[in-house]
Amino acid sequence: MRFIGNIEAKIDQKGRAFLPAVFRRVLQTGGEERLILRKDVFANCLVVMPESELNLRLDQLKERLSIWNAAHQRLFRQYVTDMEWLTLDSNGRFLIPKRYLQKVGIVQDVVFVGVDSAIEIWALEEKKRADQQDAAVFAEQLQEEMK
């Protein structure tokens, strides 16, 4: 399952948003019904992923952690407790809890960004700041990583 593209949208005063139709079609094609929402670990955005992707990520994390290590237990606990199940209504609309909106500074204008197996939700202005990397620097980094 692959999500790609950038779609600008608005959320209403209650924190509801429409999942863009192009992303809903990908979910339907993949037979996915259950979605997870969490704050991204590294970036100032929210991440929506299908349950199957969450399961893959949890399996990867559990493979690297020991249940007999207190620090590992805290790490795993923090990762899994900072999530919410999302439910799409018949129109593809869902509610983003206020605490998540506040964590990433979303007020109204957002950008949905397809990032392979997940969808990021950014405050529009935050995404513009995050995208200010110089094209030449990006090309150089990509070239270095793909050697």
N, C-alpha and C positions, 0 to 999 in steps of 0.2 A: 504494500500500500504506500503510495507516494503522493504527498501534497506539495504543490508548487504554486507560486504566484503571490502577489500582493494585492489586497483588496481593502480599500478604505471604506469605513462604515461609521455609524454612530450608535451609541447605546442610549437607551432612554433614561429617564430620571430614576427609575426603579432598578437600574443596572441590567436591563435585559438587552440582548443583542441577537441578531439573526446570524446563524452560521452561514457563510456564503454558500450559495447553491453549488458552486463547483466543488467545494469540499464535502458537502452533503452527498453529492453523487459518488465521490470516491468512497465514502463510508458505506453507502448502499451497495456499491459494486463489490466491496470487500465483505459484505454481510455483517458489518459492525453496527452494534446498537448502543453499547455502553461506552461513555466517554469519561475521562478523568480530567480535572483541572488542577493545576498547581502553579506556584510561583517558580519561574526558572531558577536554577541553582546559580548560574553565572551571569545572566543578563537581567535587566530591569523590565521584564515582561512576564506575561502569563503563558502557560503551555497547556494546550488541549491535546490529548492523545487518546486513541482507541484503547480499550481494555487490553487487547492483545499486545500492544506496544508496551503498556505498563508492565504486563507480565514478563516480557522479554527483559526490560530494564531491571525489574526486581530480581529476576533470576541471575542476571549479570552481577548485580550488587551482592546478592547472597553468596555467590561463588567466591567472592573476594573477602568476605567477612566471616568471622567466627562467632558463633552464638555464645562462646565461652569467654569472650573478650568484652569487658564493660564498655570500652570506647566504641567498639564496633556495634554493640547493641544500641548505644545512644545515637550513633550515626544512622543506623537503619531506622530506628524509631522516628527520628526527626524527618527523614525522607518520606516515610509512609504516612505520618500523621498530618503533614501539611498538604493534604489533597482533598478534593471534593468530587463526588460523582456529579456529572452533568446530565440533565434530562432535556432532550429537545422536544418541544411541543410539535403539533402536527404541521406548523408553519416553519419549523426549523429554528425556532427562537429558544433561547436559554437564559437563565438568570446567573449573573456573576455576583457572588456574595460581596458585600460592601468591603469587607476586610481585604479581599484580593484587589479590588479597585484601588483602595488606599495604598496597598503595598507598592504598586507600580505607578501610581499617579494618574490613573485613568479617570477622566471627568466625563467626556462625551465622545470626542473624535478618536477613533482607533484605526489600527491597521492590522488585518489578519494576514499573516505571512506563512505560507506553506513551506515547511522545512523538513522535507523527506517524510518521515513517519509521524510527524507531529505538526501542530498548527500553533504558531505564536500569536499572541494578542498584545499589541503595543499601544501605548498612548501615542498619538500621531506625532507630537513634537519630540517625544523621547526617541522614536524610531528615526526621525530626521537627524537628530544628534548622533545616534549610533551609526548611521550610514555615512558619516563624513570621512571615512577612510579614503585616502587618495587612491585612485585607480591604479597608478603605477606601483604603489606599495602592495596593493592587493595582488596584482599580477606577479610581482616578485615573490610574495609569500606562497602563492599557489604553485608557482614553478618550483620553488624550493621543496615544498611538501610532496610534489609529484615526481621527484627525481627517482 
